[in-house]
């Protein structure tokens, strides 16, 4: 293990590098969900939902900005119509592929049945409702089939593993999320390259069987703020998923650098990205690479987010992790996710080091050309925080040119006696050695 004072000069000097804290300010204003939904939500509920009907509100496992507020608004509108809402976890194999785990995931998101006064049906039981042209069975949660109607609530965004006209959104939730573990595994067996055809085909199997009066599509801005909410009629879901994905790409957060020698993340986690850390930010994909705007030479991850439930999916694309992270991994939950998605590389264990200092030293010393040029290094909390970063000297000017502003003065990273990274460029990492 590289330690302070061991090995090449870069290892000796990693704790002497100067870091600058930089931010890119968000535009003023916060979306008013009531205004965004306006009369459209009440009108479509009145037109398409019968009083007394059981309506499943399908919610996934992502940390979507203000998702609990949107779900609450949907539940209230359904209750005002005299319907009987029930929360349905629609997250494939996540939450350890168990009913209890999926309820726990919803709770972490702030979506709690007791607070809303509605039940939660998290059963993992499914029913085969058809098959794809390639013979793959299509499954749907029995909890959804037991409803008179289902309303999906999901974010539309670029997916972390494939490129297609329809990626993450309402279609994927209805076909894969509500398929639970068995359904997710079956549809993922076609491989991500086939998702361009599979998702619309699977929707063609699900939608004739499952009444979907409408869905709520959420879009975020580059600061992970809810920017737009759309009430989407059920028959328009495929069309709107395509249209809204273009909007999502236009507002997608990215690092402003084409090449980074070392990227340091404080944490990864399932609430942050379906891949733990968004490959569209890191340029690291667990499967076949797809185009990304940033190339990272070495990727060091220091911790697993507490609300990830031990699921460390995506860790396999890192180059090194700390013992802190490794000790928090729930391998059965991580493997369940990897197996269902048919992406085993995301569950591999990278090189494990004893401290944050060792991780940074190993990362910087193993970059090709490390001995000939100052390292281009970026540190941030997670891949949702691309607008608040710490960078080494060579990246300051490119960041300023991209619209970032400095915070304070450049300074060295602060490490504790055990090599824990307390703060870097003003960004707190582990100030209490947790």
N, C-alpha and C positions, 0 to 999 in steps of 0.2 A: 504493500500500500504506500502511495506517495504521502509523505508527511512534511511538515514544515522543516526546511533545511536539507531534505533528501533530494537526490536526483538532479535533473537539469535546472538551469537558471530560472526558467519560467515557473517551475514549482516553487522555488525559493521566493519569487517576487509576486506571486499571485495575490497575496494579502497586502501588497504595497501598491497595487494599481489604483489609479484615480478613477472614480466613478462620478458621473453627473446624473442628477435626477431631472427627468423631463416629463412634462405633461402636455397633452393637447386638450384644450378646454372644450367642453360640450356646448352646443348652442343652448341658449336659455329656453325655458319652458318645459312643462311636463304634460304628457298626454292626459286629458280628462277622459277617463274610460266611459263615463256616462254620456258625455257629448259624442265620443267616437262611435259608440254603439247607437246613440240617438234613438229615434223611433223605430229604426230598422229591426232591432231585436224583438221588441214587443210586437211589432206588426207580423213578423214571420212566425213567431210563436202562436199568436192568435189565429193566423191563417192555417197553420200546419200541425199544430199539436192539440189533440182532443183533451178536454177536461177528464180527469180520472185516469189518464193513461200513464203507464210506467215508462219513464224516459231515462235512459242511461246517459250520463255525462262522462264521456271518455277523456281521461287525463293521463299524460305520459310521465316520464321520469326525468325530464330535463329541468334545469334551473332557469326557467323562462321568466323574464322580468314581469312581475305583478300578475303572474298566472293565477294566484289564489284570488285576486280581486276579480279577474275576468270570470273564473269559475263561479264565484259567489253571485255575480251579476246574472249569469246564465241560470243558476239555480233559482234565484228570486223571480226571474221572468217566467220560468216554468211553473213555479208555485203560484204566482199571480194568475196564471191561466187555469189553475186547479189540477195541474198534472202532479205526478208523484216522482220527483227526481231520485236517482240513485247514482252514486259515484262508481265508475268502472275504471280501475287501473288498466291502462292500455299501453303496456310497456314490454311486450314480448317476454324475454327471460330475465329482465332486470329484477332487482330486489331479491337476488338469490333464487329466482324461479319459484318462489313460494308466496302464498297468499299473505302471510304475515309480513314478509319482506316487502311486498308491493304496497301494503297499507303503510308500512313504515316510510317508504319512499315518498308517498303522497303527504304524509305528515311532515316530513322534512321540507317539503315544498310549501307548507302552510295550508294544504288542502286537507281539511279534517271534517269527516262526516258529522261528528258530534257538534262542532262549531256551527255547521251549516244546517243542522237539524235534519239530515238525510242519512240513509244507510249507505254503507260501502259494500259492494259485492266484489270481492277480490279472488273468487274461485279461479283456479287454474284449469278447470275442466273445459274441454273444447269438443266441438263436433265437426266432422268433415262435411263441407258443404259443396264441394266440387273439386275440380283439378285443372291445372294449366295444360296447355297444348303439349308440353313436354312430359306430362304425366305426374308432375308434382302435386300432391294433395293440398288443397286450401282448407285451413281450419279456422273456425271462429269460436270465440269464447261463448260458452253456454249462457253465461251471465248476460251477454249482449243479446243473444237470440231470445232470451226470456223477456226482453223489453219490447214495448210497443214501438219504440223509436230510440235511436241513439244519436247524440249530438257530440261529435268530436271537437275537442279544443286543443289546438296544437300550433306551434311556431312553424312558419315556413322559412327555411334557410338552406344554404348549400350543405350537402352531405359531406361527411368526412372520409368517404371511401369510394365514391363514384361520381361521374358527371352524366347528367341526363336532363331532359326538359322538365321532369318531375323528380325532385329529390326528397328532402325532409319536408313533411307537411301533413295535410289532412289525409291524403291518399295512403301514405305510408302508415299512418296510425290505424286506419281502418283495415288495412290488409295484413300488416305485420304486428303492430302493437296489440290489436284485439285478437290476434292469433295465439297470443300467449307463447309459452316456450315452444310448444310443439309446432304451432303455426309459423313462428319466426324461423325455427330450424328448417322447416320444409321449404319455405320460400327463399331462404338464404342459400339453399343447396344449388340454386341455379348459378351462383357466383355474381359478384357485384357488376361485372361487365354486362350481364344480361338484365340488370335492373331497368335499363332504359325501356325494355319491352315488357318485363315481368310486372312492374307496378301497375301500368294501365290494364294489363290482362287480368291480374288478380282483382283489381277493382271491379272489372266486368263480371267477376264471379261473386264478389261480396255484395255489391250494391243492389242487385235484384233480390237478394235474400234478406238483407238488413235494411229496414226503413230508416233513412237518414234525412230528416226534414231540412236540416241545415247544419253547418259547422261554423266554428269561430276560428279564423286564421289570424295569428299574431305575428307581427313583424317588429324586429328590434332595430335600433340604430347602432352605429359603431361604438357607442358607449354602453351597450347592453341595457339600453332603456327602451321601454315599450314605445314604439313610434306610431303604430297603426294597428287597428283591429277591424277585421272585415267579417260581416255576416254573409256567409256563402251558402246559397241554396244547394241542397243535396245534389241536384242534377248538374250543377255547375262546378263541382269540386275539382274534377280533372282539369278543366279549362282554367280555373282560377289558380290552382296550384302551379300551373305553368306560368301564368302571368305574374303572380306574386313572387315567384322565384327570381325573376329578372329584377324586380324591385329589391329583393333581399340582397342579391349580389351587388347592386349599386350602393348599398349601405353597409357592406360587410367590413368588419374591422380587420386591418392587416398591419404588419410591421412595415415601416417605410424603408426597409433595406433589402436589396436583392440578395446579399450574401452576409451571413453572420458566422463568425468562427465558433463562438460558444454562446448557446442560449441556456440560461439558468431559470428554471421555474421553481417557485416555492412549493407548488402543489399541483397535483392532478386529481381528477375525480369525476364520477359519473354525472354529477349535477352540473359540472362545467362543460362537458362535451360527451357525446355518446362514445367517443374514443378516449375519454379521460383528459386529453388535451387535443385541441382542434388541429388536425393535420393541415388544414388550410392556412393556419398561422405558422406552424412549425416546419411545414414542408416535409414532414415525416409521416408516411402512410404505412399501416400494418400489412396491406396487401400490395397489389400492383400500383405503383406511383401514378398519380394524376397531376396535371399541371398545378404548380403553386408559385407564388410570387417571391418567396424567400427560400433560400437554400441555407441549411444549418449544418456546420461541420461537426460539432459535438453538442449533444443535448444532455444536460444534467437536471435531474428532478430530485427534489429534496424531501418531499413529504406527500402523504395521501390525505386529501381533504376529509375532515371528520364526518361530513354528511354523505360520504360515498358508500357507507355501509361495508367498508372493507373491499369493495369492488375496485380493483386496480387495472381494469381493462385499458389497454393502450400503453401500459408501462413498457412493453416489449420494444417499442421504437426508441426508447431512451438509450443512451450509451452508458450512463452510470446513474445509480440511485444510492441513497443513504440507507444505513441500517435502520434509521428511524422509519423510513417508508416501508421497507421490507417487513418490519415487525408488525405493521398495521394491516397487512394484506390478508383478506379472507380468500384463500385460494379456491375453495369450492365455488364461491360466488363469482369469482373472476373467471374460472374455467367454464362455468355454466354460460356466462355471457359469450365467451370466446367460441364455445362449441356451437351454441345456437346461431351465431353469426358466421360460422365457418371460417373465422379469422383467428387461427391459433397463434399467429405471430404476436398479436396484441397482448397475450398473456405470458410471454417469455420473461424471464428474469435477467435484467442487464447486469453489468459489473456492479457489485455492492461494495461501498466504502463506508468507513466508520464515522465520518463527519462531513459537514458541509465544506469545510476547508479542503479536505482531501478530494471531494467531488470537483470543486473548482480547479484545484491543482492538476488533477488527472485530465480533466477536460481540456484545459488550456495547453498542457504539455503534449497532448497527443494529436493536436490539430496539425495537418500537413502544412509545412512551412512555418511552424511555430517559432523557430529560432531566427527567422529572417525579418519578421515584421511585427509591430505591436498588435496584440490580439483585438479583434473586433468582437466585443462581448456585450450581451444584452441580458439583463435580469428583470423579471417581473413576477407578480404574484401567481398568475395563471393566464391561460390563453384568452380569457375574457378581458384582460387588463392591458391591451396593447396601447392604450392612450396614457398609461402611467408606467414609465420604464426608467431603468437606470442603465447607462451605457458607458463603455470605456471611451477614452479620448478619440480614437479614430471615427467614431460614429456620431459624435456631437454635432458636427456641421451638417451632415446629411439629415439628421433629425430636425435641426432648426429649419432647414430648407423645406422640410415636409410639414411645417406648421406647429412643431412642438416648441414649448417655452421652458427655459431652465427654472429650477426651483433651488434657491440657495446657491452655494458654491460647491465645486467638485471636492470630493474627499475620499479617503480610503474606506473600504468596507470594514465593518466592526465585527470581529469574531470573539466569542467567549473562550474561556480556558479549555473547553473540550472541543474547540473547532466549530462550534455552532455559529451560524451566520445570524448575528443579531439584527443588523440593518446594512443596507447597501445603497449608496447614493441617496440616503434619506428614507428609503422604503423599508418598513419594518418587516423582517422575516420571522425570526424566533427570539424576540427580546427576553422571553422568560425561560428559554432553553426547554421548550416543550417538544 
